Amino acid sequence: MSKRAVSILSVILLAAGTGCKNETTPPTTEVSLSTSNDGTMINLLVSFPPSDTLVIMCRDETPLDTVVVGGADTVIYTLDSTFLKVCEEHNLLKIDIYPGTFISVSLASVPIATKGDTITINDRDTLILISDTSGYGVISSRYVKLTEYTGGLYAPLPSSTYRDTVSADSNDTLVVWIDHDRDSAMGYDGDDIFGVLIIGPDGKELRIIANTSGWDTFTGYRGLDLCFRCMTR
């Protein structure tokens, strides 16, 4: 397990008052997420890490990397494609702050509902699969575009290969690009959401590595959840 260099932001904490000892409650450790490098990197900003060493892990506690904090109050760790290759499940990361004590980081929380041949995303965007003799015609709503999956770990950058309608056979994989903030931008921006639509004999499943539930949104990541056991355990 490698010890990767991380960016460290030092925060100077000033104590008010003189002549007495102030008892303070230790600040709460928090983790926020962002993306960089055209959506191929996940940035984990860990505020007030409680120990000098953090271990980044997959959901099943397979180690990814070790971060040496060095006494900093804020640490930024950048996660590359190692995450997609090593982790069997992509909906959660763990940060081991003490041996056996974890912070869980949700990477996949986008409301997705499937009813018949219609898939609804975030209660507003849709994909409709229409059966034909060769498989399906897949039709998207206004803020959703589709393209064929041609390999690799990441969704293609918008927008040249994406379109409103795609033909798929009964055992196929498509890439989905969602304009989450509805700004109708033709190229990539950090408010986009990308997913993979897997069509197979057992049904249809849309998988998205993003989080639009709650206050802390995580969008812009182009990594694809291509494992067939993720999200179903």
Solvent accessible surface area in square Angstrom, and as a share of the most:
residue,aa,sasa,rsa
1,M,143,0.64
2,S,70,0.45
3,K,149,0.63
4,R,78,0.28
5,A,97,0.75
6,V,31,0.18
7,S,67,0.43
8,I,81,0.41
9,L,89,0.44
10,S,99,0.64
11,V,65,0.37
12,I,148,0.75
13,L,118,0.58
14,L,162,0.80
15,A,96,0.74
16,A,86,0.67
17,G,63,0.61
18,T,132,0.77
19,G,90,0.86
20,C,96,0.57
21,K,184,0.78
22,N,80,0.41
23,E,166,0.74
24,T,118,0.69
25,T,120,0.70
26,P,109,0.68
27,P,75,0.47
28,T,102,0.59
29,T,28,0.16
30,E,111,0.50
31,V,34,0.19
32,S,56,0.36
33,L,38,0.19
34,S,56,0.36
35,T,30,0.17
36,S,45,0.29
37,N,105,0.54
38,D,80,0.41
39,G,0,0.00
40,T,20,0.12
41,M,47,0.21
42,I,1,0.00
43,N,22,0.11
44,L,0,0.00
45,L,57,0.28
46,V,1,0.01
47,S,26,0.17
48,F,65,0.27
49,P,17,0.11
50,P,55,0.35
51,S,26,0.17
52,D,96,0.50
53,T,61,0.35
54,L,1,0.01
55,V,28,0.16
56,I,1,0.01
57,M,25,0.11
58,C,1,0.01
59,R,99,0.36
60,D,85,0.44
61,E,78,0.35
62,T,50,0.29
63,P,66,0.42
64,L,18,0.09
65,D,1,0.00
66,T,9,0.05
67,V,0,0.00
68,V,74,0.43
69,V,3,0.01
70,G,63,0.60
71,G,61,0.59
72,A,14,0.10
73,D,35,0.18
74,T,16,0.10
75,V,1,0.00
76,I,44,0.22
77,Y,2,0.01
78,T,43,0.25
79,L,2,0.01
80,D,44,0.23
81,S,28,0.18
82,T,45,0.26
83,F,0,0.00
84,L,12,0.06
85,K,143,0.60
86,V,69,0.40
87,C,5,0.03
88,E,56,0.25
89,E,14,0.06
90,H,7,0.03
91,N,22,0.11
92,L,32,0.16
93,L,0,0.00
94,K,35,0.15
95,I,0,0.00
96,D,17,0.09
97,I,19,0.10
98,Y,103,0.39
99,P,132,0.83
100,G,61,0.59
101,T,62,0.36
102,F,64,0.27
103,I,35,0.18
104,S,71,0.46
105,V,10,0.06
106,S,46,0.30
107,L,0,0.00
108,A,17,0.13
109,S,36,0.23
110,V,18,0.11
111,P,60,0.38
112,I,62,0.31
113,A,59,0.46
114,T,73,0.42
115,K,173,0.73
116,G,62,0.59
117,D,56,0.29
118,T,47,0.27
119,I,0,0.00
120,T,36,0.21
121,I,0,0.00
122,N,25,0.13
123,D,122,0.63
124,R,100,0.37
125,D,1,0.01
126,T,36,0.21
127,L,0,0.00
128,I,73,0.37
129,L,3,0.01
130,I,91,0.46
131,S,76,0.49
132,D,78,0.40
133,T,152,0.88
134,S,87,0.56
135,G,10,0.09
136,Y,42,0.16
137,G,16,0.16
138,V,0,0.00
139,I,70,0.36
140,S,14,0.09
141,S,36,0.23
142,R,177,0.65
143,Y,38,0.14
144,V,0,0.00
145,K,57,0.24
146,L,0,0.00
147,T,5,0.03
148,E,66,0.29
149,Y,65,0.25
150,T,126,0.73
151,G,40,0.38
152,G,49,0.47
153,L,53,0.26
154,Y,51,0.19
155,A,0,0.00
156,P,46,0.29
157,L,78,0.39
158,P,17,0.10
159,S,31,0.20
160,S,108,0.70
161,T,68,0.39
162,Y,18,0.07
163,R,106,0.39
164,D,71,0.37
165,T,69,0.40
166,V,2,0.01
167,S,89,0.58
168,A,8,0.06
169,D,71,0.37
170,S,69,0.45
171,N,115,0.59
172,D,43,0.22
173,T,29,0.17
174,L,0,0.00
175,V,0,0.00
176,V,0,0.00
177,W,12,0.04
178,I,0,0.00
179,D,11,0.05
180,H,38,0.17
181,D,61,0.32
182,R,81,0.30
183,D,72,0.37
184,S,64,0.41
185,A,40,0.31
186,M,143,0.64
187,G,32,0.31
188,Y,57,0.22
189,D,36,0.19
190,G,40,0.38
191,D,65,0.34
192,D,2,0.01
193,I,1,0.00
194,F,1,0.00
195,G,1,0.01
196,V,0,0.00
197,L,0,0.00
198,I,18,0.09
199,I,2,0.01
200,G,19,0.18
201,P,128,0.80
202,D,149,0.77
203,G,34,0.32
204,K,42,0.18
205,E,54,0.24
206,L,10,0.05
207,R,9,0.03
208,I,7,0.03
209,I,2,0.01
210,A,2,0.01
211,N,19,0.10
212,T,24,0.14
213,S,48,0.31
214,G,66,0.64
215,W,250,0.88
216,D,114,0.59
217,T,78,0.45
218,F,4,0.02
219,T,18,0.10
220,G,0,0.00
221,Y,3,0.01
222,R,21,0.08
223,G,1,0.01
224,L,3,0.02
225,D,4,0.02
226,L,47,0.24
227,C,29,0.17
228,F,140,0.58
229,R,138,0.50
230,C,0,0.00
231,M,85,0.38
232,T,86,0.50
233,R,173,0.63
